[in-house]
Structure formats: C-alpha cells, structure tokens
Amino acid sequence: MTNCRLRGKERRYLRGLGNALGPTVYLGKEGLSVAVIRLLNEA
C-alpha cells in the first residue's frame, strides 16, 4: 500500500460524502455481542 496524504479539499469532499451516510450498526456500552455478530452475518 502506498502512503499518500490527502489535500484539504479532498479530505473535505470525502468527509461530506460520509456525512450523508447513516450508521448501519449501533454499538452500546457493552460493545459487540454474539447476537450482533449473528445479525451481521445474516444480513
């Protein structure tokens, strides 16, 4: 893998794309459980 640094404009663009996405999995205080892993594998 090549190490490259993003310019400010590139970083802002990618951050903007990410802001439009909603989270698909929420993890609480207990973290990742067997039930969550099972649901993710079924999805």
A tleap script that builds the chain and sets N, CA, C and O, in Angstrom:
source leaprc.protein.ff14SB
mol = sequence {
  NMET THR ASN CYS ARG LEU ARG GLY LYS GLU
  ARG ARG TYR LEU ARG GLY LEU GLY ASN ALA
  LEU GLY PRO THR VAL TYR LEU GLY LYS GLU
  GLY LEU SER VAL ALA VAL ILE ARG LEU LEU
  ASN GLU CALA
}
set mol.1.N position { 0.842 -1.170 0.000 }
set mol.1.CA position { 0.000 0.000 0.000 }
set mol.1.C position { 0.889 1.235 0.000 }
set mol.1.O position { 1.906 1.280 0.691 }
set mol.2.N position { 0.504 2.213 -0.763 }
set mol.2.CA position { 1.266 3.447 -0.864 }
set mol.2.C position { 0.737 4.459 0.142 }
set mol.2.O position { -0.473 4.648 0.266 }
set mol.3.N position { 1.636 5.100 0.850 }
set mol.3.CA position { 1.238 6.164 1.766 }
set mol.3.C position { 1.113 7.457 0.982 }
set mol.3.O position { 2.051 7.878 0.304 }
set mol.4.N position { -0.047 8.080 1.077 }
set mol.4.CA position { -0.223 9.384 0.448 }
set mol.4.C position { -1.104 10.228 1.357 }
set mol.4.O position { -1.981 9.720 2.055 }
set mol.5.N position { -0.849 11.503 1.330 }
set mol.5.CA position { -1.621 12.406 2.166 }
set mol.5.C position { -2.673 13.092 1.310 }
set mol.5.O position { -2.416 13.486 0.172 }
set mol.6.N position { -3.860 13.224 1.882 }
set mol.6.CA position { -4.935 13.910 1.185 }
set mol.6.C position { -4.796 15.410 1.378 }
set mol.6.O position { -4.394 15.881 2.441 }
set mol.7.N position { -5.129 16.136 0.352 }
set mol.7.CA position { -5.167 17.591 0.460 }
set mol.7.C position { -6.443 17.977 1.198 }
set mol.7.O position { -7.365 17.171 1.328 }
set mol.8.N position { -6.487 19.194 1.670 }
set mol.8.CA position { -7.643 19.674 2.426 }
set mol.8.C position { -8.947 19.548 1.666 }
set mol.8.O position { -9.959 19.131 2.229 }
set mol.9.N position { -8.930 19.909 0.378 }
set mol.9.CA position { -10.146 19.836 -0.431 }
set mol.9.C position { -10.603 18.396 -0.599 }
set mol.9.O position { -11.801 18.115 -0.566 }
set mol.10.N position { -9.661 17.488 -0.778 }
set mol.10.CA position { -10.001 16.072 -0.932 }
set mol.10.C position { -10.608 15.523 0.360 }
set mol.10.O position { -11.592 14.784 0.335 }
set mol.11.N position { -10.007 15.896 1.476 }
set mol.11.CA position { -10.491 15.436 2.775 }
set mol.11.C position { -11.903 15.964 3.048 }
set mol.11.O position { -12.760 15.225 3.532 }
set mol.12.N position { -12.143 17.244 2.738 }
set mol.12.CA position { -13.472 17.830 2.931 }
set mol.12.C position { -14.501 17.148 2.048 }
set mol.12.O position { -15.626 16.902 2.482 }
set mol.13.N position { -14.127 16.842 0.816 }
set mol.13.CA position { -15.038 16.167 -0.104 }
set mol.13.C position { -15.434 14.796 0.444 }
set mol.13.O position { -16.617 14.454 0.471 }
set mol.14.N position { -14.448 14.015 0.879 }
set mol.14.CA position { -14.730 12.680 1.402 }
set mol.14.C position { -15.532 12.746 2.698 }
set mol.14.O position { -16.419 11.923 2.921 }
set mol.15.N position { -15.228 13.713 3.546 }
set mol.15.CA position { -15.988 13.878 4.785 }
set mol.15.C position { -17.439 14.212 4.465 }
set mol.15.O position { -18.352 13.721 5.130 }
set mol.16.N position { -17.656 15.045 3.451 }
set mol.16.CA position { -19.014 15.385 3.037 }
set mol.16.C position { -19.783 14.176 2.549 }
set mol.16.O position { -20.975 14.040 2.827 }
set mol.17.N position { -19.111 13.298 1.823 }
set mol.17.CA position { -19.772 12.072 1.374 }
set mol.17.C position { -20.163 11.206 2.567 }
set mol.17.O position { -21.243 10.616 2.584 }
set mol.18.N position { -19.298 11.131 3.545 }
set mol.18.CA position { -19.569 10.312 4.722 }
set mol.18.C position { -20.689 10.869 5.583 }
set mol.18.O position { -21.421 10.106 6.214 }
set mol.19.N position { -20.832 12.187 5.618 }
set mol.19.CA position { -21.885 12.787 6.434 }
set mol.19.C position { -23.269 12.427 5.933 }
set mol.19.O position { -24.219 12.408 6.716 }
set mol.20.N position { -23.405 12.140 4.649 }
set mol.20.CA position { -24.710 11.799 4.088 }
set mol.20.C position { -25.109 10.361 4.408 }
set mol.20.O position { -26.275 9.998 4.251 }
set mol.21.N position { -24.166 9.542 4.852 }
set mol.21.CA position { -24.448 8.146 5.153 }
set mol.21.C position { -24.925 7.998 6.584 }
set mol.21.O position { -24.392 8.623 7.500 }
set mol.22.N position { -25.930 7.167 6.762 }
set mol.22.CA position { -26.397 6.864 8.112 }
set mol.22.C position { -25.682 5.637 8.642 }
set mol.22.O position { -25.249 4.786 7.866 }
set mol.23.N position { -25.553 5.539 9.944 }
set mol.23.CA position { -24.910 4.356 10.512 }
set mol.23.C position { -25.777 3.131 10.283 }
set mol.23.O position { -27.004 3.221 10.288 }
set mol.24.N position { -25.153 2.015 10.087 }
set mol.24.CA position { -25.911 0.789 9.868 }
set mol.24.C position { -25.951 -0.075 11.116 }
set mol.24.O position { -26.844 -0.911 11.255 }
set mol.25.N position { -25.009 0.107 12.022 }
set mol.25.CA position { -24.968 -0.673 13.260 }
set mol.25.C position { -24.592 0.262 14.400 }
set mol.25.O position { -23.617 1.008 14.308 }
set mol.26.N position { -25.364 0.217 15.462 }
set mol.26.CA position { -25.038 0.965 16.673 }
set mol.26.C position { -24.525 -0.016 17.714 }
set mol.26.O position { -25.132 -1.063 17.935 }
set mol.27.N position { -23.420 0.316 18.348 }
set mol.27.CA position { -22.887 -0.499 19.433 }
set mol.27.C position { -22.994 0.294 20.724 }
set mol.27.O position { -22.579 1.451 20.791 }
set mol.28.N position { -23.546 -0.330 21.737 }
set mol.28.CA position { -23.720 0.333 23.021 }
set mol.28.C position { -22.522 0.151 23.928 }
set mol.28.O position { -21.425 -0.186 23.482 }
set mol.29.N position { -22.754 0.382 25.206 }
set mol.29.CA position { -21.679 0.286 26.201 }
set mol.29.C position { -21.084 -1.109 26.271 }
set mol.29.O position { -19.891 -1.271 26.527 }
set mol.30.N position { -21.913 -2.109 26.044 }
set mol.30.CA position { -21.462 -3.497 26.166 }
set mol.30.C position { -20.620 -3.938 24.975 }
set mol.30.O position { -19.976 -4.986 25.026 }
set mol.31.N position { -20.620 -3.151 23.909 }
set mol.31.CA position { -19.803 -3.478 22.740 }
set mol.31.C position { -20.448 -4.525 21.854 }
set mol.31.O position { -21.671 -4.655 21.811 }
set mol.32.N position { -19.628 -5.254 21.162 }
set mol.32.CA position { -20.073 -6.241 20.188 }
set mol.32.C position { -20.471 -7.522 20.904 }
set mol.32.O position { -19.685 -8.090 21.662 }
set mol.33.N position { -21.708 -7.977 20.656 }
set mol.33.CA position { -22.178 -9.204 21.294 }
set mol.33.C position { -22.341 -10.297 20.247 }
set mol.33.O position { -22.283 -10.037 19.045 }
set mol.34.N position { -22.544 -11.505 20.714 }
set mol.34.CA position { -22.754 -12.637 19.812 }
set mol.34.C position { -23.998 -12.401 18.966 }
set mol.34.O position { -24.013 -12.740 17.782 }
set mol.35.N position { -25.041 -11.823 19.557 }
set mol.35.CA position { -26.279 -11.559 18.826 }
set mol.35.C position { -26.046 -10.572 17.682 }
set mol.35.O position { -26.578 -10.756 16.588 }
set mol.36.N position { -25.264 -9.541 17.926 }
set mol.36.CA position { -24.974 -8.552 16.876 }
set mol.36.C position { -24.175 -9.202 15.759 }
set mol.36.O position { -24.458 -8.970 14.584 }
set mol.37.N position { -23.196 -10.000 16.102 }
set mol.37.CA position { -22.394 -10.695 15.086 }
set mol.37.C position { -23.281 -11.604 14.252 }
set mol.37.O position { -23.142 -11.660 13.030 }
set mol.38.N position { -24.190 -12.316 14.905 }
set mol.38.CA position { -25.100 -13.210 14.186 }
set mol.38.C position { -25.972 -12.420 13.208 }
set mol.38.O position { -26.143 -12.828 12.059 }
set mol.39.N position { -26.518 -11.300 13.658 }
set mol.39.CA position { -27.354 -10.476 12.781 }
set mol.39.C position { -26.564 -9.923 11.598 }
set mol.39.O position { -27.076 -9.867 10.480 }
set mol.40.N position { -25.323 -9.515 11.842 }
set mol.40.CA position { -24.495 -9.003 10.750 }
set mol.40.C position { -24.187 -10.093 9.734 }
set mol.40.O position { -24.172 -9.834 8.531 }
set mol.41.N position { -23.945 -11.295 10.203 }
set mol.41.CA position { -23.668 -12.405 9.287 }
set mol.41.C position { -24.889 -12.775 8.464 }
set mol.41.O position { -24.754 -13.215 7.322 }
set mol.42.N position { -26.088 -12.601 9.031 }
set mol.42.CA position { -27.323 -12.917 8.311 }
set mol.42.C position { -27.693 -11.837 7.306 }
set mol.42.O position { -28.425 -12.108 6.354 }
set mol.43.N position { -27.205 -10.632 7.500 }
set mol.43.CA position { -27.577 -9.509 6.623 }
set mol.43.C position { -26.927 -9.624 5.264 }
set mol.43.O position { -27.133 -8.765 4.407 }
savepdb mol mol.pdb
quit
